[in-house]
Structures are given as structure tokens and as C-alpha cells.
């Protein structure tokens, strides 16, 4: 898959993660847990990619994010049952973080 297509596919996944996160608002307890996890992933993402990056660079970090996010959440998350929510949290975190990319366009 060419780099442009990779970025577009990833952005679609990220947007879906944000939609699923918002859908969880109906369950206040679960939503709070998801937001806690989201904050942990965003914090780690800032450390890994910094403040100046492109969407392609963000997609590259996304490709390896399952591994490091699992480690971070296992170490720092207080919520139980987070492994089932890892996909949602990762996608939503990358969706939020993409807006800071130097080449971001809505």
C-alpha cells in the first residue's frame, strides 16, 4: 500500500475509534475509564513523537503502538478490563493527536 493510502486508512480507523469512544458516554463509569486510558496513551504518544511531526510519521508510530501501549497501560492503568478497550483508546488517541501534525488537513 502506498504511503498516502496508509495515511487515509489509518485516519479512518482513528475516526472510528473516536466515534466508539463518544458512544461510550452512555455508560458514565466506562467512559471515565476510557478517558483515563486515553490520557495515558496521549502522554506516551507525546514522549514518542514529540511536537513536530507529519501524518506519515504518526502512522509509523501507530503501526507499533499495540506493543508499547499494552506495556504502558499494564504498568500505569488503574482501570481493570482495559485490554478489551485498547483498540478504541489507541485509535481515539491518534485521532486527537493527528490534529497537531504539520500536514494535517480536516
Backbone as CSV, one residue per row, in Angstrom:
resi,resn,N_x,N_y,N_z,CA_x,CA_y,CA_z,C_x,C_y,C_z
1,UNK,0.850,-1.164,0.000,0.000,0.000,0.000,0.905,1.239,0.000
2,UNK,0.572,2.197,-0.833,1.396,3.410,-0.915,1.189,4.260,0.343
3,UNK,2.151,5.134,0.658,2.084,5.938,1.887,0.824,6.794,2.029
4,UNK,0.338,7.343,0.937,-0.882,8.163,1.002,-2.067,7.297,1.421
5,UNK,-2.174,6.120,0.845,-3.259,5.201,1.205,-3.145,4.761,2.663
6,UNK,-1.937,4.525,3.138,-1.730,4.133,4.527,-2.234,5.218,5.476
7,UNK,-1.943,6.456,5.146,-2.399,7.576,5.971,-3.924,7.635,5.968
8,UNK,-4.542,7.496,4.811,-6.004,7.574,4.726,-6.674,6.436,5.487
9,UNK,-6.160,5.226,5.363,-6.731,4.081,6.084,-6.586,4.285,7.586
10,UNK,-5.408,4.722,8.013,-5.192,4.961,9.436,-6.137,6.035,9.958
11,UNK,-6.298,7.115,9.206,-7.189,8.197,9.653,-8.632,7.705,9.779
12,UNK,-9.052,6.827,8.905,-10.402,6.263,9.009,-10.536,5.430,10.288
13,UNK,-9.505,4.638,10.596,-9.505,3.844,11.826,-9.549,4.756,13.051
14,UNK,-8.767,5.830,13.015,-8.716,6.755,14.142,-10.067,7.421,14.370
15,UNK,-10.696,7.841,13.290,-12.014,8.487,13.408,-13.051,7.519,13.968
16,UNK,-12.977,6.279,13.556,-13.892,5.264,14.078,-13.660,5.064,15.574
17,UNK,-12.412,5.085,16.003,-12.108,4.977,17.426,-12.712,6.114,18.220
18,UNK,-12.637,7.321,17.685,-13.243,8.474,18.362,-14.761,8.338,18.434
19,UNK,-15.373,7.840,17.376,-16.829,7.618,17.387,-17.213,6.586,18.457
20,UNK,-16.417,5.528,18.548,-16.709,4.490,19.537,-16.494,5.011,20.958
21,UNK,-15.494,5.851,21.127,-15.260,6.457,22.432,-16.453,7.319,22.824
22,UNK,-16.926,8.140,21.912,-18.080,9.000,22.191,-19.341,8.180,22.470
23,UNK,-19.486,7.060,21.799,-20.653,6.205,22.023,-20.653,5.627,23.436
24,UNK,-19.488,5.547,24.049,-19.380,5.006,25.402,-19.875,5.987,26.463
25,UNK,-20.182,7.215,26.084,-20.681,8.214,27.042,-21.935,7.740,27.768
26,UNK,-22.679,6.847,27.153,-23.916,6.346,27.748,-23.656,5.614,29.066
27,UNK,-22.468,5.058,29.207,-22.073,4.356,30.430,-20.991,5.205,31.106
28,UNK,-21.419,6.028,32.068,-20.515,7.011,32.672,-19.264,6.383,33.271
29,UNK,-19.387,5.263,33.931,-18.222,4.607,34.546,-17.221,4.155,33.478
30,UNK,-17.714,3.488,32.468,-16.832,3.015,31.396,-16.193,4.198,30.666
31,UNK,-16.959,5.231,30.429,-16.437,6.408,29.733,-15.297,7.042,30.522
32,UNK,-15.452,7.155,31.839,-14.373,7.694,32.679,-13.116,6.834,32.574
33,UNK,-13.309,5.515,32.571,-12.170,4.599,32.449,-11.475,4.787,31.095
34,UNK,-12.266,4.914,30.045,-11.694,5.116,28.716,-10.909,6.420,28.645
35,UNK,-11.430,7.470,29.262,-10.724,8.751,29.271,-9.414,8.660,30.044
36,UNK,-9.403,7.891,31.120,-8.157,7.672,31.865,-7.124,6.991,30.963
37,UNK,-7.554,5.962,30.280,-6.655,5.242,29.373,-6.192,6.145,28.233
38,UNK,-7.110,6.931,27.707,-6.785,7.864,26.630,-5.686,8.829,27.070
39,UNK,-5.807,9.367,28.273,-4.792,10.286,28.789,-3.423,9.616,28.894
40,UNK,-3.404,8.368,29.337,-2.136,7.647,29.448,-1.497,7.438,28.078
41,UNK,-2.310,7.074,27.101,-1.790,6.854,25.744,-1.318,8.173,25.134
42,UNK,-2.084,9.236,25.308,-1.671,10.542,24.774,-0.356,11.007,25.399
43,UNK,-0.194,10.780,26.692,1.047,11.152,27.367,2.231,10.402,26.757
44,UNK,2.060,9.120,26.540,3.137,8.324,25.947,3.382,8.719,24.494
45,UNK,2.341,9.031,23.790,2.461,9.452,22.399,3.270,10.743,22.285
46,UNK,3.030,11.674,23.185,3.810,12.918,23.203,5.302,12.631,23.390
47,UNK,5.608,11.687,24.258,7.004,11.319,24.510,7.634,10.669,23.279
48,UNK,6.870,9.866,22.579,7.404,9.092,21.458,7.556,9.910,20.180
49,UNK,6.658,10.838,19.931,6.700,11.539,18.640,7.039,13.022,18.776
50,UNK,6.858,13.587,19.940,7.196,14.987,20.128,6.124,15.926,19.615
51,UNK,6.530,17.167,19.361,5.570,18.194,18.982,5.564,18.515,17.489
52,UNK,6.606,18.123,16.775,6.669,18.398,15.343,6.738,17.066,14.603
53,UNK,5.713,16.788,13.813,5.620,15.502,13.119,4.653,15.621,11.949
54,UNK,4.759,14.651,11.052,3.848,14.571,9.915,2.860,13.430,10.149
55,UNK,1.836,13.385,9.336,0.886,12.284,9.429,1.553,10.949,9.125
56,UNK,2.472,10.918,8.181,3.181,9.668,7.882,3.975,9.181,9.078
57,UNK,4.627,10.112,9.772,5.375,9.726,10.971,4.428,9.197,12.045
58,UNK,3.277,9.819,12.163,2.284,9.374,13.129,1.769,7.977,12.778
59,UNK,1.556,7.713,11.504,1.113,6.389,11.060,2.178,5.342,11.391
60,UNK,3.446,5.688,11.230,4.525,4.742,11.548,4.504,4.387,13.042
61,UNK,4.287,5.375,13.891,4.207,5.124,15.331,2.962,4.294,15.645
62,UNK,1.885,4.560,14.942,0.638,3.801,15.124,0.862,2.316,14.825
63,UNK,1.669,2.040,13.839,1.933,0.654,13.466,2.564,-0.177,14.561
64,UNK,3.261,0.456,15.464,3.898,-0.271,16.568,3.231,0.024,17.915
65,UNK,2.131,0.725,17.904,1.520,1.210,19.135,0.895,0.122,20.010
66,UNK,0.429,-0.970,19.422,-0.158,-2.035,20.253,0.828,-2.489,21.320
67,UNK,2.071,-2.677,20.929,3.091,-3.178,21.854,3.347,-2.197,22.983
68,UNK,3.705,-0.963,22.636,4.065,-0.030,23.706,2.866,0.409,24.530
69,UNK,1.691,0.522,23.906,0.503,0.916,24.664,0.132,-0.164,25.678
70,UNK,0.250,-1.400,25.273,-0.032,-2.512,26.188,0.879,-2.413,27.402
71,UNK,2.148,-2.165,27.175,3.115,-2.043,28.272,2.771,-0.861,29.184
72,UNK,2.463,0.284,28.586,2.142,1.491,29.361,0.891,1.270,30.201
73,UNK,-0.149,0.733,29.604,-1.398,0.561,30.335,-1.277,-0.519,31.399
74,UNK,-0.537,-1.556,31.112,-0.328,-2.607,32.102,0.377,-2.040,33.338
75,UNK,1.296,-1.134,33.092,2.085,-0.536,34.162,1.337,0.563,34.926
76,UNK,0.549,1.384,34.220,0.017,2.601,34.827,-1.497,2.692,34.958
77,UNK,-2.242,1.857,34.282,-3.706,1.979,34.310,-4.273,1.446,35.616
78,UNK,-5.226,2.178,36.182,-5.904,1.715,37.384,-7.176,0.949,37.031
79,UNK,-7.711,1.172,35.857,-8.951,0.509,35.433,-8.679,-0.948,35.092
80,UNK,-9.597,-1.793,35.475,-9.475,-3.202,35.099,-10.195,-3.418,33.775
81,UNK,-9.850,-4.475,33.098,-10.507,-4.810,31.843,-10.079,-3.969,30.664
82,UNK,-9.000,-3.187,30.808,-8.585,-2.290,29.733,-8.155,-3.003,28.453
83,UNK,-7.647,-4.241,28.487,-7.222,-4.830,27.201,-8.318,-4.855,26.139
84,UNK,-9.560,-5.035,26.541,-10.642,-5.076,25.546,-10.892,-3.708,24.922
85,UNK,-10.456,-2.655,25.601,-10.675,-1.297,25.111,-9.455,-0.688,24.443
86,UNK,-8.385,-1.443,24.350,-7.135,-0.905,23.819,-7.298,-0.364,22.399
87,UNK,-7.984,-1.061,21.542,-8.166,-0.631,20.157,-8.889,0.711,20.080
88,UNK,-9.945,0.858,20.861,-10.706,2.114,20.869,-9.833,3.267,21.352
89,UNK,-9.150,3.037,22.454,-8.335,4.082,23.074,-7.192,4.495,22.156
90,UNK,-6.517,3.527,21.564,-5.413,3.855,20.648,-5.905,4.690,19.474
91,UNK,-6.963,4.235,18.839,-7.472,4.956,17.671,-7.917,6.365,18.042
92,UNK,-8.614,6.503,19.164,-9.078,7.828,19.585,-7.902,8.739,19.929
93,UNK,-6.872,8.194,20.545,-5.687,8.995,20.882,-4.996,9.492,19.612
94,UNK,-4.821,8.622,18.649,-4.182,9.030,17.403,-5.063,10.005,16.626
95,UNK,-6.381,9.824,16.717,-7.288,10.763,16.057,-7.102,12.163,16.646
96,UNK,-7.035,12.251,17.946,-6.831,13.552,18.587,-5.449,14.115,18.256
97,UNK,-4.442,13.267,18.279,-3.069,13.733,18.094,-2.776,14.152,16.655
98,UNK,-3.502,13.602,15.693,-3.234,13.927,14.290,-3.434,15.405,13.993
99,UNK,-4.261,16.071,14.788,-4.550,17.491,14.543,-3.330,18.381,14.741
100,UNK,-2.310,17.853,15.415,-1.082,18.606,15.619,-0.029,18.380,14.546
101,UNK,-0.309,17.506,13.588,0.652,17.219,12.512,0.836,18.438,11.627
102,UNK,2.061,18.653,11.176,2.352,19.816,10.349,1.589,19.790,9.028
103,UNK,1.211,18.599,8.573,0.500,18.472,7.302,-0.970,18.086,7.493
104,UNK,-1.511,18.299,8.685,-2.909,17.938,8.968,-3.874,18.834,8.181
105,UNK,-4.858,18.180,7.585,-5.989,18.861,6.962,-7.236,18.070,7.326
106,UNK,-8.280,18.754,7.815,-9.515,18.033,8.200,-10.164,17.332,7.024
